[in-house]
Every structure is written in C-alpha cells, then in structure tokens.
Amino acid sequence: MIRVTIPLSESSRYILAHYKKARGIKLTDDVVEAFVQEYGKGIVPSPAPVPEPAPEPEPTPATKYNVEVTQDEQNIIARAGTTQLAAIPLKADAAALFKAAVDNVPEGGTLWIGEGIYDLSAPYSFGLDPNGGNIFYSSIQILDRKKFHILGAGEDLVTLRLMPWQRSASRPVAMILVRGSGPMGMGYSDFSIEGLTIDGNSRYQYLSTPKDGEALILVGSLRKNGKYRRLRLINSHGAGAYLGNNGSGSGDSELFQGIVARNCAAAGIMFDTCQNSQMLDCEAYSCREGLYLHGNTDWESRGVDNLLVRGCKTDSQVNCWYVTGFTIEDLEMDCSKATAAYGLNCRDARGTVRKSALKSDIMKQSSLGGATYIQGGPKTEIELEDCTLEGYFGVHAVGAAKAIARRCTIVAPGGCFCTTDPDPVQSTIIAEGCTWAGKKSDIQEGSSLDYT
C-alpha cells in the first residue's frame, strides 16, 4: 500500500466532507484520487516503482572446435560443445584432462588447445613390441584413430611441458604417442598436429643415452597423410619428432613443415622408413642429428623411397642411412661448432643434394671436420650438384661408395676429394666442373678420382 499525504486547507476539508456525504462513500484511495483529480488540479500520487528483473546469466557459448582445452586465471578446462568435460587447477598435472579431451574428439574431429603452459606427467604405458614388451610411457596417447587433428593457438603461445622426473633409463618416454593399438593395428589416414610447442624439460629428467623410440612425438603403424606443421620441439631426452615404423609398418605421404627442433639428445626431425614424404622449411639446432632420413637394411631391393628435404637449416649433422631416391635442396648445414658431427653423413644410400651449403670445422683434422662422409657398398651413390663445401675434407667417400660432384665449390685443407680410411677402400669420386681451394685430393690405394 502507498500512503500519500496531501495538505488540505479549511475550505478543502469542508469540500471533502460534503463530497463524502453527497456521494455516500467511504474515504478510500479511489475516493481520494477522484477528489484530487476534481479539486486538486490534477495532482496524482506516483505509482509504486516496479523492480527490474535480475538479468539472466549469459549462456556458455558452444566450442568452435569439437573439443577445446583452455585456461582462465585459475583453471584448465576441457569442453565439448557446451559440456564441461574436466577442470583442474592451473598448475596441476593435465595428463588426465588431456586424456578426457582426446577420448571425446569424434572421428575426423579437432582438439583445440588455447594459450598457456600445460604441465603433463607421463602415466600411460604402452608396449611397442608385438609381444607387448618394450614398454614406453606417454603423456598423451592417440591410438586407433584414423582421422584426428590437434590445433594449437600458436607455437609462441601454447606449450605442452613434461613434468619433472618422468623419464629415466628404465622408464623411456614418448611424450605424444600416435599409432594403432595392436601389433598389426593400422595407423591414421588423415592426421595433423600444428601450432604449438612441446617441451621435454630435459633439464629435470634422469638423463642417459636415449633409447630408440624416445621422442616428443613418436608415430608408428602403417599409415598415410600425416601433417606436422608450425611446431617447436625443444629440450628432448630423445628425438624431437620421430615418424617411425614400430607396429604394423611405416608412413606414406607424411609432411614436416615449419618445424624447429632445438636441444634434442637424438635426432631433431626424423623420417624412419617413410615413403613419398617431405620435410620443408624446417630447422634443427643443438641436436645429435639435425635431420635424419632412415630406412632399413633392405634398401638395395626395396622400391624408391622418394623423400624430399627442401629449405632446411641445421647446425648438426644430417644423416641419410639406408634410403633411396632422396633429394635434398637448399640445405644450410653448418656443423663447425658441433662437438661430434660428420657433416652430410650418408651410409648405404642413393640420392641427390642440390644447391646446398655444407660446412664443418676445418680445424678438426679428421672425418669429424668433414663437410661430407659417404660410406657403403657398391650400390651407394650420392650426387652433389651446385653445392658449396667447406671442412677439413670436402667430398669424402669410403668403402665402395660412389660420390659424384658437379659444379661444386670446395674449400678443404685435408683434401677436397678424399678417400682415406683406416679400412681398405674401393670408393670412387667423379668431379665435373668443380672449383677447389686447399688440398685438391687425398686418394687412398684401391679407390679412384676422375676429375674433369
């Protein structure tokens, strides 16, 4: 009820009294309002204020991607659509949360990772060998997924970091494992990871000689169409990215593009028994091997691998072992500050290197100071075209390998064309249209140089 006080003069009270008597009514709000309207010059009390309803909370927007992992000021949150899958404190172990995220990505879907640092343990075990042996531990496992994509907000913005003391000699770690679950299980047919940094945090691990397969990203099983773009792979206790052949087989039509690997105890970026695959505009620094093309010992009878490396840079040696039909173009390799590097290190392989700069330390008076080291049986043949070579040795071919240099510029005080080795050699070097400075050649008995 609203009470209104209206001051009345004597005459007004007299009029109000007669108004009540003439109409035979009680003095109610309606009567007062009517009286005021008639005699009070239209003064009407203000209506009661109506409170405004409280605003409805904004609905949580649906995720743009199938599953999203993001951070706010306090929490890490995994969501799918409008459903929250998991939430943990910001500095907590995110391994279980990422498992929930991966498990909820549908076939062909995308897992989005927002800005921030995500610390992960490696609690999930997996036996790489067919009998279930050779146990490795992982932070994230993507198993039996044919079409799956991981997209980060950017390699400068997102970091997946291995928590301290996860890795030891008896507990090898493949931080992200991608493959089929069974010994003959098939791998993916459409897969990608891009736009993030993976940090192995090697300073806070129990380090020892890396076990074959240890990596920040380890891939296995018969598969095709894997794309790895815009990644930073740092501080690994093993390799950076290792696209291998554990499980049912190896990869076809794989792509590395815009990868930077740094401080890896094994290879920075590695193709192992892959075919029809490319490594484009990648970099590797302070790694045991910067770039590694690896095949199997059946390389002489196996079909052509057809591997392309283009526009890459490294300060570590480049290995090409047991591969055929590879092409390297526009490589910048400078091993002059590496503690132990053989330069371009080719073993039992066939391929071509074009328009590349191959440099090593001319002060190391051994093969560790050479720009190249080419070894293998009589089917080994490496062609060098329009390259610059600088090191203690230039073109260094041993065993029964053949090296062909065309239009190359070579600076080498120990031998621009060299076949010296502690073991007997039957190697061959053919040089066409090359220029040299330093010592022209050092040819061991049993080998040959054909210089024109």
Rosetta blueprint (number, residue, H / E / L):
1 M L
2 I L
3 R L
4 V L
5 T L
6 I L
7 P L
8 L L
9 S L
10 E H
11 S H
12 S H
13 R H
14 Y H
15 I H
16 L H
17 A H
18 H H
19 Y H
20 K H
21 K H
22 A H
23 R H
24 G L
25 I L
26 K L
27 L L
28 T L
29 D H
30 D H
31 V H
32 V H
33 E H
34 A H
35 F H
36 V H
37 Q H
38 E H
39 Y H
40 G L
41 K L
42 G L
43 I L
44 V L
45 P L
46 S L
47 P L
48 A L
49 P L
50 V L
51 P L
52 E L
53 P L
54 A L
55 P L
56 E L
57 P L
58 E L
59 P L
60 T L
61 P L
62 A L
63 T L
64 K L
65 Y L
66 N L
67 V E
68 E E
69 V E
70 T E
71 Q E
72 D L
73 E L
74 Q L
75 N E
76 I E
77 I E
78 A E
79 R E
80 A E
81 G L
82 T L
83 T E
84 Q E
85 L E
86 A E
87 A E
88 I E
89 P E
90 L L
91 K L
92 A L
93 D L
94 A L
95 A H
96 A H
97 L H
98 F H
99 K H
100 A H
101 A H
102 V H
103 D H
104 N L
105 V L
106 P L
107 E L
108 G L
109 G L
110 T E
111 L E
112 W E
113 I E
114 G L
115 E L
116 G E
117 I E
118 Y E
119 D E
120 L E
121 S L
122 A L
123 P L
124 Y E
125 S E
126 F E
127 G E
128 L L
129 D L
130 P L
131 N L
132 G L
133 G L
134 N L
135 I E
136 F E
137 Y E
138 S E
139 S L
140 I E
141 Q E
142 I E
143 L E
144 D L
145 R L
146 K L
147 K E
148 F E
149 H E
150 I E
151 L E
152 G E
153 A L
154 G L
155 E L
156 D L
157 L L
158 V E
159 T E
160 L E
161 R E
162 L E
163 M L
164 P L
165 W L
166 Q L
167 R L
168 S E
169 A L
170 S L
171 R E
172 P L
173 V E
174 A E
175 M E
176 I E
177 L E
178 V E
179 R E
180 G L
181 S L
182 G L
183 P L
184 M L
185 G L
186 M L
187 G L
188 Y L
189 S L
190 D E
191 F E
192 S E
193 I E
194 E E
195 G E
196 L E
197 T E
198 I E
199 D E
200 G L
201 N L
202 S H
203 R H
204 Y H
205 Q L
206 Y L
207 L L
208 S L
209 T L
210 P L
211 K L
212 D L
213 G L
214 E L
215 A E
216 L E
217 I E
218 L E
219 V E
220 G L
221 S L
222 L L
223 R E
224 K E
225 N L
226 G E
227 K E
228 Y E
229 R E
230 R E
231 L E
232 R E
233 L E
234 I E
235 N E
236 S E
237 H L
238 G L
239 A E
240 G E
241 A E
242 Y E
243 L E
244 G L
245 N L
246 N L
247 G L
248 S L
249 G L
250 S L
251 G E
252 D E
253 S L
254 E L
255 L E
256 F E
257 Q E
258 G L
259 I L
260 V E
261 A E
262 R E
263 N E
264 C E
265 A L
266 A L
267 A E
268 G E
269 I E
270 M E
271 F E
272 D E
273 T L
274 C L
275 Q E
276 N L
277 S E
278 Q E
279 M E
280 L E
281 D L
282 C L
283 E E
284 A E
285 Y E
286 S L
287 C L
288 R L
289 E E
290 G E
291 L E
292 Y E
293 L E
294 H E
295 G L
296 N L
297 T L
298 D L
299 W L
300 E L
301 S L
302 R L
303 G L
304 V L
305 D L
306 N L
307 L E
308 L E
309 V E
310 R E
311 G L
312 C L
313 K E
314 T E
315 D L
316 S L
317 Q L
318 V E
319 N E
320 C E
321 W E
322 Y L
323 V L
324 T E
325 G E
326 F E
327 T E
328 I E
329 E E
330 D L
331 L L
332 E E
333 M E
334 D E
335 C L
336 S L
337 K L
338 A L
339 T L
340 A L
341 A L
342 Y L
343 G L
344 L E
345 N E
346 C E
347 R E
348 D L
349 A L
350 R E
351 G E
352 T E
353 V E
354 R E
355 K L
356 S L
357 A E
358 L E
359 K E
360 S L
361 D L
362 I L
363 M L
364 K L
365 Q L
366 S L
367 S H
368 L H
369 G H
370 G L
371 A L
372 T E
373 Y E
374 I E
375 Q E
376 G L
377 G L
378 P L
379 K L
380 T L
381 E E
382 I E
383 E E
384 L E
385 E E
386 D L
387 C L
388 T E
389 L E
390 E E
391 G L
392 Y L
393 F L
394 G L
395 V E
396 H E
397 A E
398 V L
399 G L
400 A L
401 A L
402 K E
403 A E
404 I E
405 A E
406 R E
407 R L
408 C L
409 T E
410 I E
411 V E
412 A E
413 P L
414 G L
415 G L
416 C L
417 F E
418 C E
419 T L
420 T L
421 D L
422 P L
423 D L
424 P L
425 V L
426 Q L
427 S L
428 T E
429 I E
430 I E
431 A E
432 E E
433 G L
434 C L
435 T E
436 W E
437 A E
438 G E
439 K L
440 K L
441 S E
442 D E
443 I L
444 Q L
445 E L
446 G L
447 S L
448 S E
449 L E
450 D E
451 Y E
452 T L
